[in-house]
Amino acid sequence: MNIIVCLKQVPNTADVRIDPETNTLIREGIPNIVNPFDLYAIEEGVRLREEFGGRVTAISMGPPQAAEALREAMGMGVDEGILLSDRAFAGSDSWATSYTLALAIRKLGACDVVLCGKQAIDGDTGQVGPGIARQLGLTPLTYVFRIHSLDPEAGKIVVERLLEEGRELAEGNLPALLTVVKDINQPRAATLYDLRRSFRVGIRTWKASDLPGADPANLGLSGSPTQVVRIFSPPGRKGSPEIFSGERVEAAASLLADRLLAEHVL
Ligand SMILES: Cc1cc2nc3c(=O)[nH]c(=O)nc-3n(C[C@H](O)[C@H](O)[C@H](O)COP(=O)(O)OP(=O)(O)OC[C@H]3O[C@@H](n4cnc5c(N)ncnc54)[C@H](O)[C@@H]3O)c2cc1C
């Protein structure tokens, strides 16, 4: 099986800060990590290869330091890492990111499964996976919690999807693109052997000119239909907390219940 994993290097912080002048993320001084959801995609890709044989290739689009993320993926057992890095890609929105990743996947030839995380913890849109599926005509299967069955001969896959209202069993044709949630597996730690292999094998870097059919008008900031007008953190909620106390917890609970009834909350 030919398995592709898309992974993104993200700042290691939930406290995303925005430059009010440029409306872009402030990345300086913040260490980078592999997007946490992508670790589950990597693990699932390596498990599929262990079960069905074949090859797992990880692709990341980003600045040169995103090669570290690909090395980490190789440390977990991915066969090869490809970095898409070019000034022409800078400023890509989720559409241009999907377009560029799709071109790279197409260049790699026929694939059976493409794995993505359900979302990146910085951009948070969850659009890139379905965007790639649309560009390449792959079956999109999002929020995958478990691969129920996969039959490469019959070209069929059945997955369990984790939805807000419950779980859903979905069947689709291969090739398919899966976005995975963190409950799907337990990612393995990188091994020293595989990390050393990643340095020996190296990471291939592709520029825009390496992607057949790349239309410069669809790349980077100029190829991005999204216009960010303003990014801001919403002001913190102001509340006036009230503590209900009594000698016994039952008395405090009774006071609370009375207040909730009076406020028509109950
Ligand atoms: C106008 C504009 C300009 C922007 N400029 C920049 C910029 O200069 N630099 C910048 O870093 N961001 C920039 N962004 C943010 C950028 O669009 C998103 O980070 C990117 O498109 C991915 O979207 P996301 O983070 O919401 O990923 P999601 O859709 O939430 O990610 C889902 C999954 O897709 C895969 N994936 C996502 N991104 C990548 C990637 N780059 N490589 C491989 N796999 C990936 C991963 O598997 C990930 O788990 C810009 C956005 C806009 C709108």
The ligand as a Tripos MOL2 file, in Angstrom:
@<TRIPOS>MOLECULE
LIG
   53    58     1     0     0
SMALL
NO_CHARGES

@<TRIPOS>ATOM
      1 C1         -4.2590   34.9320    3.9650 C.3       1 LIG1
      2 C2         -3.5810   33.9330    4.8430 C.ar      1 LIG1
      3 C3         -2.1960   33.9220    4.9540 C.ar      1 LIG1
      4 C4         -1.5510   32.9700    5.7420 C.ar      1 LIG1
      5 N1         -0.1990   32.9690    5.8110 N.ar      1 LIG1
      6 C5          0.4390   32.0210    6.5110 C.ar      1 LIG1
      7 C6          1.8660   31.9830    6.5650 C.ar      1 LIG1
      8 O1          2.5420   32.7930    5.9600 O.2       1 LIG1
      9 N2          2.4630   30.9780    7.2920 N.ar      1 LIG1
     10 C7          1.7010   30.0540    7.9590 C.ar      1 LIG1
     11 O2          2.2780   29.1470    8.5960 O.2       1 LIG1
     12 N3          0.3620   30.0700    7.9290 N.ar      1 LIG1
     13 C8         -0.2790   31.0290    7.2270 C.ar      1 LIG1
     14 N4         -1.6300   31.0620    7.2000 N.ar      1 LIG1
     15 C9         -2.3490   30.0350    7.9090 C.3       1 LIG1
     16 C10        -2.5130   28.8750    6.9550 C.3       1 LIG1
     17 O3         -3.5340   29.1250    6.0500 O.3       1 LIG1
     18 C11        -2.9490   27.6530    7.6640 C.3       1 LIG1
     19 O4         -2.1200   27.4010    8.7560 O.3       1 LIG1
     20 C12        -2.8560   26.4780    6.7160 C.3       1 LIG1
     21 O5         -3.6030   26.7200    5.5650 O.3       1 LIG1
     22 C13        -3.3750   25.2040    7.3230 C.3       1 LIG1
     23 O6         -4.6750   25.4290    7.8160 O.3       1 LIG1
     24 P1         -4.9290   24.9920    9.2860 P.3       1 LIG1
     25 O7         -3.7690   25.3760   10.1210 O.co2     1 LIG1
     26 O8         -6.2730   25.4770    9.6660 O.co2     1 LIG1
     27 O9         -4.8950   23.4040    9.1420 O.3       1 LIG1
     28 P2         -6.0610   22.3590    9.3270 P.3       1 LIG1
     29 O10        -6.9190   22.3290    8.1200 O.co2     1 LIG1
     30 O11        -6.7130   22.5530   10.6500 O.co2     1 LIG1
     31 O12        -5.1410   21.0600    9.3570 O.3       1 LIG1
     32 C14        -5.6930   19.7620    9.1940 C.3       1 LIG1
     33 C15        -4.6040   18.8120    8.8060 C.3       1 LIG1
     34 O13        -4.1210   19.1510    7.5090 O.3       1 LIG1
     35 C16        -2.7250   18.8460    7.4430 C.3       1 LIG1
     36 N5         -1.9700   20.0890    7.2070 N.ar      1 LIG1
     37 C17        -2.3530   21.3550    7.4640 C.ar      1 LIG1
     38 N6         -1.3970   22.2150    7.1050 N.ar      1 LIG1
     39 C18        -0.3740   21.4910    6.6080 C.ar      1 LIG1
     40 C19         0.9100   21.7970    6.0810 C.ar      1 LIG1
     41 N7          1.3580   23.0490    5.9940 N.pl3     1 LIG1
     42 N8          1.7000   20.7750    5.6690 N.ar      1 LIG1
     43 C20         1.2630   19.4910    5.7480 C.ar      1 LIG1
     44 N9          0.0710   19.1410    6.2490 N.ar      1 LIG1
     45 C21        -0.7430   20.1160    6.6630 C.ar      1 LIG1
     46 C22        -2.3350   18.2120    8.7770 C.3       1 LIG1
     47 O14        -2.5130   16.8180    8.6700 O.3       1 LIG1
     48 C23        -3.3770   18.8040    9.7160 C.3       1 LIG1
     49 O15        -3.6050   18.0170   10.8750 O.3       1 LIG1
     50 C24        -2.3080   32.0000    6.4390 C.ar      1 LIG1
     51 C25        -3.7000   32.0420    6.3390 C.ar      1 LIG1
     52 C26        -4.3250   32.9870    5.5700 C.ar      1 LIG1
     53 C27        -5.8140   32.9640    5.4960 C.3       1 LIG1
@<TRIPOS>BOND
     1     1     2 1
     2     2     3 ar
     3     2    52 ar
     4     3     4 ar
     5     4     5 ar
     6     4    50 ar
     7     5     6 ar
     8     6     7 ar
     9     6    13 1
    10     7     8 2
    11     7     9 ar
    12     9    10 ar
    13    10    11 2
    14    10    12 ar
    15    12    13 ar
    16    13    14 ar
    17    14    15 1
    18    14    50 ar
    19    15    16 1
    20    16    17 1
    21    16    18 1
    22    18    19 1
    23    18    20 1
    24    20    21 1
    25    20    22 1
    26    22    23 1
    27    23    24 1
    28    24    25 2
    29    24    26 1
    30    24    27 1
    31    27    28 1
    32    28    29 2
    33    28    30 1
    34    28    31 1
    35    31    32 1
    36    32    33 1
    37    33    34 1
    38    33    48 1
    39    34    35 1
    40    35    36 1
    41    35    46 1
    42    36    37 ar
    43    36    45 ar
    44    37    38 ar
    45    38    39 ar
    46    39    40 ar
    47    39    45 ar
    48    40    41 1
    49    40    42 ar
    50    42    43 ar
    51    43    44 ar
    52    44    45 ar
    53    46    47 1
    54    46    48 1
    55    48    49 1
    56    50    51 ar
    57    51    52 ar
    58    52    53 1
@<TRIPOS>SUBSTRUCTURE
     1 LIG1         1 GROUP 0 **** ****
